[in-house]
Amino acid sequence: MHTIQEKDKRGGKNAKVKKNPFLNWDETAQYWFGYLAADGNLSKTKYSINLLSIDHSHLSKFKDWVEPSLTLYNKKGSNCKVVTFGHFDTYQFLITKGITPKKSLTLNLNTPITRHILRGVFDGDGCYSSRCSPKITSGSLMFLRQLSEFLTQNGIDVTIKIQCIGINTTYALYVKMKHRFELYKLLYDNSTIFLERKELKLRSSLAKVKDKSDELQERLKLQTCSQATDTSVEGSTTT
């Protein structure tokens, strides 16, 4: 387990946060915890916490939730923005629950997975296209196994595959296509915080699947009626 010394509690740049925002372990706290598990970073030398995203307006929600006076900065060489803050108790809290410095290959949460944590992880490291199964990518096989266990307990079949073999192997957790509806319900039913573009993408895809299913059912119904009519005609005789 990562340990930190009891010095320099200032937290580094933007040390404006006065309390741990995760203490009220509600939907919002769990969601941002999951997002940090995916895309966050803890400094190894300071009590500093960073979160970056290409979704600037969504990152602003995190900033306002932690401390409205924080600032979003441009990350050099990319389209991402980053918010940085330092707070000793928050830093310790995250480490206790498994989010540590240099976590990308070793992430292993010390808290039960919830659907809100899963949604945060999906919004950070998940993706979906109409041609491929929903997936979550990580360098930590242990972490994906934790997510797999939670999803399986909720009736959703998944598989984990090696995605890239090299110096740092990465893995991908795939949700079976047949369980996209169940995944959507698990992630978004009665949820109040999520990345809108990902929710819309999955919802739109499922709507197309439903439309195709309804169209198929209507065709089968018409075909059955037509066959019944043909049989009636063939079975009738004239005298």
C-alpha positions as CSV (number, residue, x, y, z in Angstrom):
1,M,0.0,0.0,0.0
2,H,1.2,3.5,-0.9
3,T,2.4,5.5,2.1
4,I,3.1,9.2,2.3
5,Q,5.0,11.2,4.9
6,E,3.4,13.6,7.3
7,K,5.0,16.7,5.9
8,D,3.9,19.4,3.4
9,K,0.2,19.3,4.0
10,R,-0.3,22.3,1.8
11,G,-1.2,20.1,-1.2
12,G,0.6,22.1,-3.9
13,K,-1.0,24.3,-6.6
14,N,-4.6,25.6,-6.0
15,A,-4.6,24.6,-2.3
16,K,-8.1,26.1,-1.9
17,V,-10.1,23.1,-0.8
18,K,-11.0,23.1,2.9
19,K,-12.8,19.8,3.3
20,N,-12.9,16.3,1.7
21,P,-15.8,16.4,-0.8
22,F,-16.1,12.6,-0.8
23,L,-17.1,12.3,2.9
24,N,-20.8,12.4,1.9
25,W,-20.6,9.1,0.1
26,D,-23.6,9.8,-2.2
27,E,-24.2,9.3,-5.9
28,T,-22.1,12.3,-6.9
29,A,-19.2,11.4,-4.7
30,Q,-19.2,7.8,-5.9
31,Y,-19.5,8.9,-9.6
32,W,-16.5,11.3,-9.3
33,F,-14.5,8.6,-7.4
34,G,-15.1,6.3,-10.4
35,Y,-14.1,9.0,-12.8
36,L,-10.9,9.6,-10.8
37,A,-10.2,5.9,-10.8
38,A,-10.2,6.1,-14.6
39,D,-8.7,9.4,-15.5
40,G,-7.4,10.9,-12.3
41,N,-3.9,11.3,-11.0
42,L,-2.4,11.7,-7.6
43,S,1.0,13.3,-7.2
44,K,3.7,11.2,-5.7
45,T,5.4,14.1,-3.9
46,K,2.6,16.4,-2.9
47,Y,-1.0,16.0,-1.6
48,S,-2.2,17.0,-5.1
49,I,-5.0,15.5,-7.1
50,N,-5.5,16.0,-10.8
51,L,-8.3,15.2,-13.2
52,L,-8.2,15.9,-16.9
53,S,-10.8,15.5,-19.7
54,I,-11.6,16.5,-23.2
55,D,-15.2,17.2,-22.0
56,H,-14.5,20.7,-20.6
57,S,-18.1,21.4,-19.5
58,H,-18.2,18.1,-17.7
59,L,-14.9,18.7,-16.0
60,S,-16.3,22.1,-14.8
61,K,-19.0,20.1,-12.9
62,F,-16.3,18.3,-11.0
63,K,-14.5,21.6,-10.3
64,D,-17.6,23.2,-9.0
65,W,-18.4,20.2,-6.9
66,V,-15.0,20.2,-5.2
67,E,-14.5,24.0,-5.0
68,P,-16.0,26.6,-7.4
69,S,-13.0,28.9,-7.0
70,L,-10.7,26.3,-8.6
71,T,-9.5,26.9,-12.2
72,L,-9.5,24.8,-15.3
73,Y,-6.1,24.8,-17.1
74,N,-5.2,23.8,-20.7
75,K,-3.0,20.7,-20.9
76,K,-0.2,21.5,-23.3
77,G,-0.2,19.5,-26.5
78,S,-3.7,18.3,-26.2
79,N,-7.4,19.3,-26.3
80,C,-7.8,18.3,-22.6
81,K,-8.3,20.6,-19.7
82,V,-7.2,19.7,-16.2
83,V,-8.3,20.7,-12.7
84,T,-5.7,20.4,-9.9
85,F,-6.2,20.8,-6.1
86,G,-4.4,19.9,-3.0
87,H,-6.0,18.6,0.2
88,F,-4.5,16.2,2.7
89,D,-7.6,14.5,3.9
90,T,-9.0,13.9,0.4
91,Y,-5.6,12.6,-0.7
92,Q,-5.5,10.1,2.2
93,F,-9.2,9.1,1.6
94,L,-8.5,8.2,-2.0
95,I,-5.4,6.2,-1.2
96,T,-7.3,4.3,1.5
97,K,-9.9,3.4,-1.1
98,G,-7.4,2.2,-3.6
99,I,-6.6,5.2,-5.9
100,T,-2.9,5.7,-5.5
101,P,-0.1,7.5,-7.5
102,K,0.9,5.7,-10.6
103,K,-2.2,3.5,-10.4
104,S,-2.6,2.7,-14.1
105,L,-1.2,-0.8,-13.9
106,T,-2.0,-1.6,-10.3
107,L,-5.4,-0.1,-9.6
108,N,-7.3,-2.3,-7.1
109,L,-10.2,-0.6,-5.3
110,N,-10.6,-1.2,-1.5
111,T,-14.3,-0.3,-1.6
112,P,-17.3,-2.2,-3.1
113,I,-18.1,-1.3,-6.7
114,T,-21.4,0.5,-7.1
115,R,-23.3,1.4,-10.2
116,H,-22.4,5.0,-9.7
117,I,-18.7,4.2,-9.5
118,L,-19.1,2.0,-12.6
119,R,-20.7,4.9,-14.4
120,G,-17.8,7.2,-13.5
121,V,-15.3,4.6,-14.7
122,F,-17.3,4.2,-18.0
123,D,-17.4,7.9,-18.6
124,G,-13.6,8.0,-18.1
125,D,-12.3,4.9,-19.7
126,G,-15.3,3.3,-21.4
127,C,-16.4,3.6,-25.0
128,Y,-19.1,2.3,-27.3
129,S,-19.9,2.1,-31.0
130,S,-22.8,0.6,-32.8
131,R,-20.4,-2.0,-34.3
132,C,-18.7,-3.1,-31.1
133,S,-19.6,-4.1,-27.6
134,P,-19.4,-1.5,-24.8
135,K,-16.0,-1.8,-23.3
136,I,-13.8,-0.4,-20.5
137,T,-10.0,-0.3,-21.0
138,S,-7.5,-0.4,-18.2
139,G,-3.9,-1.4,-17.5
140,S,-4.9,-3.1,-14.4
141,L,-6.3,-6.6,-14.8
142,M,-7.2,-6.7,-11.1
143,F,-9.5,-3.7,-11.5
144,L,-11.2,-5.1,-14.5
145,R,-11.9,-8.3,-12.6
146,Q,-13.5,-6.3,-9.9
147,L,-15.8,-4.6,-12.4
148,S,-16.5,-8.0,-14.1
149,E,-17.6,-9.5,-10.8
150,F,-20.0,-6.6,-10.1
151,L,-21.4,-6.7,-13.6
152,T,-21.9,-10.5,-13.5
153,Q,-23.7,-10.2,-10.1
154,N,-26.1,-7.8,-11.9
155,G,-26.8,-10.3,-14.7
156,I,-24.5,-8.9,-17.3
157,D,-22.2,-11.2,-19.2
158,V,-18.7,-9.8,-19.9
159,T,-15.3,-11.0,-21.1
160,I,-11.8,-9.6,-20.6
161,K,-9.3,-9.6,-23.3
162,I,-5.7,-8.5,-23.7
163,Q,-5.8,-5.4,-25.9
164,C,-2.2,-4.4,-26.3
165,I,0.9,-6.5,-25.5
166,G,4.1,-4.6,-24.9
167,I,6.0,-2.9,-22.1
168,N,2.7,-2.0,-20.5
169,T,0.0,-4.5,-21.3
170,T,-3.5,-3.1,-21.4
171,Y,-6.8,-5.0,-21.1
172,A,-10.4,-4.5,-22.2
173,L,-13.6,-5.6,-20.5
174,Y,-16.3,-6.2,-23.1
175,V,-20.0,-6.3,-22.3
176,K,-21.8,-8.9,-24.4
177,M,-24.0,-7.2,-27.1
178,K,-27.1,-9.0,-25.9
179,H,-26.8,-7.2,-22.5
180,R,-26.5,-3.7,-23.8
181,F,-30.1,-2.9,-22.5
182,E,-29.2,-4.3,-19.0
183,L,-26.0,-2.2,-19.0
184,Y,-27.9,0.9,-19.9
185,K,-30.4,0.4,-17.1
186,L,-27.7,-0.3,-14.6
187,L,-25.8,2.8,-15.5
188,Y,-28.5,5.4,-16.1
189,D,-31.8,4.4,-14.4
190,N,-32.6,7.3,-12.0
191,S,-29.1,8.7,-12.3
192,T,-28.5,12.4,-12.0
193,I,-24.9,12.7,-13.1
194,F,-23.2,11.3,-16.2
195,L,-21.4,12.3,-19.4
196,E,-24.3,13.2,-21.7
197,R,-22.6,12.3,-25.0
198,K,-21.9,8.7,-23.9
199,E,-25.4,8.2,-22.5
200,L,-26.9,9.6,-25.8
201,K,-24.7,7.4,-27.9
202,L,-25.7,4.2,-26.1
203,R,-29.4,5.2,-25.9
204,S,-29.6,6.1,-29.6
205,S,-28.1,2.8,-30.6
206,L,-30.5,0.9,-28.4
207,A,-33.4,2.8,-29.9
208,K,-32.3,1.7,-33.4
209,V,-32.1,-1.9,-32.2
210,K,-35.7,-1.5,-30.8
211,D,-36.9,0.0,-34.0
212,K,-35.4,-2.8,-36.1
213,S,-36.9,-5.3,-33.7
214,D,-40.4,-3.7,-33.9
215,E,-40.1,-3.7,-37.7
216,L,-39.1,-7.3,-37.7
217,Q,-42.1,-8.2,-35.5
218,E,-44.4,-6.3,-37.8
219,R,-43.1,-8.1,-40.8
220,L,-43.4,-11.5,-39.1
221,K,-47.0,-10.6,-38.1
222,L,-47.9,-9.6,-41.7
223,Q,-46.2,-12.7,-43.1
224,T,-48.1,-14.9,-40.7
225,C,-51.4,-13.2,-41.6
226,S,-50.6,-13.7,-45.3
227,Q,-49.8,-17.4,-44.8
228,A,-53.0,-17.9,-42.9
229,T,-55.0,-16.2,-45.8
230,D,-53.2,-18.4,-48.4
231,T,-54.0,-21.5,-46.4
232,S,-57.7,-20.5,-46.1
233,V,-57.9,-19.9,-49.9
234,E,-56.2,-23.2,-50.7
235,G,-58.4,-25.1,-48.3
236,S,-61.7,-23.8,-49.8
237,T,-63.5,-25.6,-52.6
238,T,-66.3,-24.7,-55.0
239,T,-69.3,-26.8,-55.7
